């Protein structure tokens, strides 16, 4: 048993699942599941592994995530246990989820008694819909739409932290908000997009939904939409699991020249390790799946020794280096796509905190913006035009980022390149708290970053 579960906690999520599926010894299965950090993965395995129901219940009680706990409880064959949980629980969301998984009780006085105890309209709608208790589909859809719309009443950003994204108004941005929860199923049935935001099922998550924004620009009304969408998701009881990503797409047409793309790759490549520290709010380390779904790419760039002579050739080489998968930390596969011409940044964790979304849009938007600015400044220098003091400062910060040795040096130079002193505060707070947590977690031991400077000139 010792050999099978040695270093089990450090294995990638899919390998953990496959190993547990192959185990036959109950004690070995229990010990392996105890070592898994991701509670959704734990719950998934507990829902079908061959161990006693008593032990499943004991392990379920250790889960902090109520949704994960209920996943296990609804999988138990003993309906008495499920009934007891419904009767004792004060969490209406969880009670509702269990009730819809008790089809064998449909028609019994007990289930109607429990439904009548549910006070929340959204949970009553969820139960009625999932148990097909509405007399017709139109009534069901009408009720779903009414509930969703009740959380989307127009609201100004008077009491929000941000009113603007803080990026170039010419830049377009798209975000993908992944979340989990029982209401995801009904949200997917919602009969229209919300302000052109698309609602889709996210099959990589358990009870997953993905809400995709349209092309956004740095306008107050579009910042308001981010706050309203995330508020609606919170009100519906959706939450962020440990596998949820917070992907940001920026329009690739913002960069127009070979020089601008080279600057982007240099800035991003030399800051890549720092970005894994500062892309999430304080006290939050990268999600479990980041090593599989947001793989560092700068090291691959250093294996290519010649820089193409045109922008199109450069993009093609970047796509070849990335390979067939989109799961690199920066995904360039969409560049040139008529429907989705974007550069995708995949490092951030998922979140339904609008402030964090706007801070991350600003972080990655400024990287793109700085690449464009540095290329333009260098072009001015070539044309022997006067360079301002501020432009000189940016060139120096970029040079220091490229040649910095320690993480602290790189962080300092990245901040000076991207932000003014006030704007830097939120990212320094992330850096100072998350760096230590990541070191303690051993995360950087499981992932490989570029060991040499990313230099697009000297090849």
N, C-alpha and C positions, 0 to 999 in steps of 0.2 A: 504494500500500500504506500509506503514512504516514497518510493521512486515515482509512482504515478502522480502524487500530489506535491512533490517537491517543486518549489518556485511557482506553484499553480496560480497564485495571485498576480504574478507578473506576465502571464500569458495573454495574448490578444483575445478579445471577447469570443470570436468565433471558434478559436481553438479550445477555449474553456468549455464551451457548449458541446463541441464534438467529443471531447474527452469524457465529459460526464455521461453523455449518451451511450458511450461504449462501456461504462462501468457496470458491474453486476453486484459488487459487494456493497451492502447497505451502509456500513460504517465508512467506507471509502467515499461513497457518494455524499454522505452528510458532511464529512470533513472538507471535501472539495467545495461544496456549496457554501460552507461557512467562510471560505477564503475569498469568494467572489465579492467585489466591492459594489458592482452595479446592481441595484436592487431590482430593476426590471428584469435583468438576466436571471437573477436568483429566483424571482417569481415565476418566470417562464419555465425554468427547469423544475421547480417544485410542483408545477401544475401537472407534470406527467411522469417524473422519475419514479422508479419502483422502490419506494420506501414506505413505512407505515404512515397512515393518516395522522396518527398521534404525533409522530415526529414532524410531519409536514406542518401541522398546526403550531407546534412549538417553534419551528424555524420562522413561520409566518409572523408570529408575535414579536420577533426581533426586528422586523422591518419597520423603518420609520415612515416610508412612503405608503400612505393608506391605500392608494390605488394598487400598488404592488401586492400589498397584504390581501386585498379583496380578490385579486386574481387567483391567489392560492386557495382562498376559502371557497370561491365558486367552483373550483376544480374538485373539491372533496366529494366523495360519494355519500357521506353521512349528512343527509339534509337537516338533521337535528342540530348539527353544529352551525349550519348556515342560518337556520331560524333563530338560534340563540344570539348570533352576531347581529342580525337585523333588529331584534328586540332590545338588545343592550346598547347598541351604537347610537351616539348622538350626532353622528356625521351623516346628514341626509344624502349627500352625493354618493357615499359608499353604500348606504342602505338601498338606494335606488338601483345601483349597479347589481347588487346581489339579487334583488327582487326580479329583475329582468332575466336573470339566469336561473330562475326557479320555475321554468315552464310547467314542471310536473304539478305545481300547486295552482295552476291557472284554473279558475272556477271555484276554488275553495274559499270559504269565508275568511280564512286567515290572511290571504294575500290582499283581499279588498280592505280588510281592517288595517293592514300595514300601509297600503296606498293612501288611505284616508288620513293617516297620521303625518304624511309628507306635506309640509306647508309650502315649500318652495314651488312656484309655478313651473320653473324650468325643469325641476326633477319630476314633477307630476307629468309634464309633457313627455319627458324622456321615457318614463315607465309606460305611459299609455301608448306611445309610438312603438316601442320595442315589443310590447306584448300584443300589439295589433288590437287595442281596445277601442280605437276610434272607429266609428261606423263607416267612414270612407276616407280615401287618401286626401281628398281636397281639404277636409277638416284638419287632418294631421299636418299638412303643409302650411295651412293658414296659421295654425298654432305655433309651429316651429318658426315661421317668419315673424310672427308677432313678438316672440321671446327674443330672437336675435336683434330685431329692430329696436327693442326697448333699451338695448345697451349701446345703440349707435346714434342717439340723439345728438344733433350738432352742438359742439361745445368749443368755445374759444380757448386758446392756450394761456389764459390769465394766470393760472396757478401752476404752470409747468416750468420745469427747470430751463428748457430750451425753446426758443421760438424759431431758430434757424439752425441748419445743419453745420454751417461754417465751411462750406466748400464753394468752389467756383460755380457761379450760376449757370455756366455753359455745360456743366457736367451732369450727366444723367445717372441715376442710381436705382437699383432694384434690390429688394431684400426678400428673403425666404424665411418665414417664421414657422419653425417646426415645434409641435407641442403634442402632449398626450392627454388622454382623459376620455371619460365615457361620452361626453357631449360632442366629441369629434365626429362621431358617427352621424349625429343629426345635423351638425353644422355642414357636413358634406352634402346633405340632402337639401340645404338651403337653396331656394330656387333661383337665386341670382347672385352675381358677383357683388361685392360691397365696394362701391366707388371704384370699380374696375380692378379691385384686388381679387385674385382667383383663389378659390378654395378647392383643395385636392386631398385625397387620401395619401398618407405617407406610409407605405407598406414596410419600411425598414424599422418602424416603431410599433409598439404595442398600443392599440387604440390611438393611432397617430393621424395627425392632420398637418397639412402644410398650407399656409396662406401666403401667396405671392403678391407682392406689390406690382403696380404698373410702373412705367418709367417715372421716377420722381426727380424733381429739381429742388433747389434750395429756396423754397417758398413757404411762408408761414402756414398756409392752408394745407400743404402736404405734410409738414411736420405735425400738424393737428391730426391728420389721418393716422399717423403712426401711433400717436397717443390713444386715439379712439379705438383702433383695432386691437392694440394690446390690452386696453381696459376691457373691451368686450370679451377677449379670451380669458382674462382673469375672472370676470364675473360669471362666465360659463363653467368655471371650475377646471379649466385646462391648466396643465403644469408642464414644466420642463424636466424631462427625464435625462439620465446621464448619457444618453446616446444622441440627444438633439443637437443639431448644428445651427449656427447663426450665419448663413452664407450671405455675402454682399457682392452684388454684381455692379460694375461700373462700365458705362458705355465705352467700348474700345475706340470709337470714333473721336474721343477726346484727344488721343495721341495721334499725331499726323505724320511724324517723320521717323526715320531710322534712329536718329540721335535721341529722340524722346523715349523710344522703346529701350534703347541701351541704358539710358539713365534710370528708367524704371527697374530694369533687371539688376542694376548695380545697387540702387537704394534698397530694394526689397531683399536682394540676395545677401547683402551685408548686414541687414537688420533682421533676418528671418528668425533667428533664435530669440531675439528680444520680443518679436511679435507674438510668440507663443506665451510670453509672460504677461504682456500688457493688453491682450485682446479680450480679456475677461475682467469682470468687476473684481474689486478687492476681495481676497479670501476665497478665490475660486480658481482651481487649477484646470488645465485642459481636460476635456471629457475623455472617457475611456477609449472611444473609437477614433480619436484624432490621429493616432499613429497609423490607422488603416484608411481613413477617409480624408485626411488633410496631411499628406506625406510631404516632409520637407523636400524641396526641389533644387535649391541652390547648388548642392553638391553635384547634381547631375549637370548643371550648366557648366561647371568647371571642367567637365570631361571633354567638352567640345572646344577645340583649340583654335578654330577660325571663326571670325565674325563675318556673316554675309554682308554684301555691299548694298543691298536695298532693303527697305522696310518689309516688303512682302517675303523676300527670302529669309529674313530674320525671323518673322512670325512662323514660317513653315518649319524652320529648324527648331524653334522653341516647341512647336507641336510634336515634332519627331522625338525630341529629348523627353518630353512628358510621357510619350507612349500612348497606348490606346485608352487609358483610364482618365477620367476627369478628377480622380481623387488625390491630386497634388494640392499643396497648401495654396498655390496660386494656379488657377486653371485657365489656360489660354486656348482651349479647344474650340470655344465659341467665336473666337475672333474671325470676322468675315462672314459669319452666319447671317443670312438675310433676316431671320426671325429673332435672333438673339445674339447680336454682335456685342459681346461683353467680355470683360476680364473678371473672373470670379475669385474672390478671396474667401477661403474655406476654414481658416483657423479658428475664428470665434466660436464659443459655445452657443447653444440656443438660449434664448431669453425672451420673456414677455415683459421686460422692463424697457419702456420706451427711451429712457435716459441712456441706457447702455447701448441701444441700437444707434442712437444719434451720435454718441461718442465714438462708436466703431465706424460709422459712416464717415465721420470727420477724420479719423485716423487713416483709413485706407484711401479716402478721397484726397487727403493732403499728400499722401505718398505719390499718387498719380499727378497731382498738381505740381509738386516739387520736381518731379521728373521733367515735366513740360517746361517749368521755369528755368531749371538748370541748363537744359538744352538751348533754350532761347538766349540765356546769358552768355553761354559759350559761343554761340553764333554771333552775338554782338561783338564779343572780343575778337573773333576771327575777322570781322569786318572793320576792326579798329574803331569801334564806337565806344563812347564813354560808359564806364561801368559805375553804377551808384554804390554808395557805402553799403546799403542793404543787400544789393546783389553780390557784393564782395563777401559779405557775411555768410550768405547762403552757400556760395562756392566753397568757402573755408569749412563750413559745417559738413557739407557733403564729402569733402576730402578727408576730414577727420573721421567721419563715419566709416569710410572705405578702409582707412588704415588704422583704426582703433584696435587695441589689443584685448582689453578686458570688456566684460559685459557692461560694467558701469560706464566706461568711456563711450561705448557704442550707444547706450541709452541716452547719455547726456547730449551727444552729437545729433542723434536722431531727433530728440526733442527740440533742439535749437534749429534744426533744419525745417521742421514741420510747424512749430507752434510759437506763439508769443508766451511770455512768462506765465500769465494767468491761465491760459489754455493748458499749459503743461501739467498743472496741479493734479488733475484727475488721473493722468497716466503715470505720474510719479507715485501716486498713492497705490495704484495697481502694481507697479513694479516692486515697490518696497515690501508689500505684503505677499504678493504671489511668488516672487523669486524664492523666498525662504520655504514656502509651502511646497513648491515644485521640487526643490532640492531634497526636502524631507521625504517626498513621495517616491523619489527615484525615477521620475518621469523621463528626465533627460538621459538616463542610462539606457532607456528602451527606444531611443529615437536618434537618428544620425543627422547632424548638421554639417555644413561645409566647413572644412578645416582650413581652407585657404581663402584669401580675399577674392571676391567676385569682381573681376576686372574685364570689362568688355572692350578695352582699348589695346592692352598689351597681350596680343595673341598672335 
